[in-house]
């Protein structure tokens, strides 16, 4: 069965997975609460998975001949209830639906590197580190991962993402909006940058990892996905400013506070992804930031 269902198909990660899967010959079933123009080429079913019974989900997966489910749903929400619905609610219903099927689809879940919580500077985040999430978002993502692993699925714990069409709530999406606005008005941008180093991975590389996990002979496994390098945030910001063609004399930077889920240091050990999936990131930070600016 070559049909691949992508949950959260209209989001930053989901749209990339849909496109890549189709280009590689998969019959894509895009599932999201609302349709969007960029998934018009795929079969689409409007569905709030977290609000749908396990019986109905199981019937859908069986009738649509789904062989693989990639869950790319979920985003930052303002309340614990919203987090539980958009993250854990989806995973719990998917896992429960699988249990009703004689031939359950393979489940690949996009988790978060923040599930590990903050670690000392210089620590490479590898899969043997015991997760210790420090906030509501990370705790909810960890609960999702544990449910997927218990069902025999694969969890890709992805680093911070950038590249085309970033989620609206992310740092670089906010910076993109500010720079575009300032280019129109001629204003100066004042930006607070924390003294921190982060591992960022292109969303297109995450999609490639998801496709690899969909066919690799692994189950019940966590695999970390990132660039493998912690990069200074100030360096990333200046690279993005250059990609935008924003005049440097109209940018004023000040020292900011660390507000990320992962503290002031994130570097991902991607060795296991290479060994199990044959995966390595293909895009440089400069290429990702350029693509983020160019995609309007």
Secondary structure as the mmCIF struct_conf table of DSSP 4:
data_model
#
loop_
_struct_conf.conf_type_id
_struct_conf.id
_struct_conf.beg_label_comp_id
_struct_conf.beg_label_asym_id
_struct_conf.beg_label_seq_id
_struct_conf.end_label_comp_id
_struct_conf.end_label_asym_id
_struct_conf.end_label_seq_id
STRN STRN1 UNK A 3 UNK A 7
TURN_TY1_P TURN_TY1_P1 UNK A 8 UNK A 10
BEND BEND1 UNK A 11 UNK A 11
HELX_RH_AL_P HELX_RH_AL_P1 UNK A 12 UNK A 23
TURN_TY1_P TURN_TY1_P2 UNK A 24 UNK A 25
STRN STRN2 UNK A 27 UNK A 32
BEND BEND2 UNK A 33 UNK A 34
HELX_RH_3T_P HELX_RH_3T_P1 UNK A 37 UNK A 39
TURN_TY1_P TURN_TY1_P3 UNK A 40 UNK A 41
BEND BEND3 UNK A 42 UNK A 42
STRN STRN3 UNK A 43 UNK A 46
HELX_RH_3T_P HELX_RH_3T_P2 UNK A 49 UNK A 51
BEND BEND4 UNK A 52 UNK A 52
HELX_RH_AL_P HELX_RH_AL_P2 UNK A 54 UNK A 63
TURN_TY1_P TURN_TY1_P4 UNK A 64 UNK A 65
STRN STRN4 UNK A 66 UNK A 71
BEND BEND5 UNK A 78 UNK A 79
HELX_RH_AL_P HELX_RH_AL_P3 UNK A 80 UNK A 83
HELX_RH_PI_P HELX_RH_PI_P1 UNK A 84 UNK A 89
HELX_RH_AL_P HELX_RH_AL_P4 UNK A 90 UNK A 98
TURN_TY1_P TURN_TY1_P5 UNK A 99 UNK A 100
BEND BEND6 UNK A 102 UNK A 103
HELX_LH_PP_P HELX_LH_PP_P1 UNK A 104 UNK A 105
STRN STRN5 UNK A 106 UNK A 112
HELX_RH_3T_P HELX_RH_3T_P3 UNK A 113 UNK A 116
TURN_TY1_P TURN_TY1_P6 UNK A 121 UNK A 122
STRN STRN6 UNK A 125 UNK A 125
TURN_TY1_P TURN_TY1_P7 UNK A 127 UNK A 128
BEND BEND7 UNK A 129 UNK A 129
HELX_LH_PP_P HELX_LH_PP_P2 UNK A 130 UNK A 131
BEND BEND8 UNK A 135 UNK A 135
HELX_RH_AL_P HELX_RH_AL_P5 UNK A 136 UNK A 150
TURN_TY1_P TURN_TY1_P8 UNK A 151 UNK A 152
STRN STRN7 UNK A 154 UNK A 158
STRN STRN8 UNK A 160 UNK A 162
BEND BEND9 UNK A 163 UNK A 165
TURN_TY1_P TURN_TY1_P9 UNK A 168 UNK A 169
BEND BEND10 UNK A 170 UNK A 170
HELX_RH_AL_P HELX_RH_AL_P6 UNK A 171 UNK A 185
HELX_LH_PP_P HELX_LH_PP_P3 UNK A 187 UNK A 188
STRN STRN9 UNK A 189 UNK A 194
BEND BEND11 UNK A 195 UNK A 195
STRN STRN10 UNK A 197 UNK A 198
STRN STRN11 UNK A 200 UNK A 202
HELX_RH_AL_P HELX_RH_AL_P7 UNK A 203 UNK A 215
BEND BEND12 UNK A 216 UNK A 217
BEND BEND13 UNK A 220 UNK A 220
STRN STRN12 UNK A 221 UNK A 225
BEND BEND14 UNK A 226 UNK A 226
BEND BEND15 UNK A 228 UNK A 228
STRN STRN13 UNK A 231 UNK A 232
HELX_RH_AL_P HELX_RH_AL_P8 UNK A 233 UNK A 244
TURN_TY1_P TURN_TY1_P10 UNK A 245 UNK A 245
HELX_RH_3T_P HELX_RH_3T_P4 UNK A 248 UNK A 250
STRN STRN14 UNK A 251 UNK A 256
BEND BEND16 UNK A 260 UNK A 260
TURN_TY1_P TURN_TY1_P11 UNK A 261 UNK A 264
STRN STRN15 UNK A 265 UNK A 265
STRN STRN16 UNK A 268 UNK A 268
HELX_RH_AL_P HELX_RH_AL_P9 UNK A 271 UNK A 277
HELX_RH_AL_P HELX_RH_AL_P10 UNK A 285 UNK A 294
#
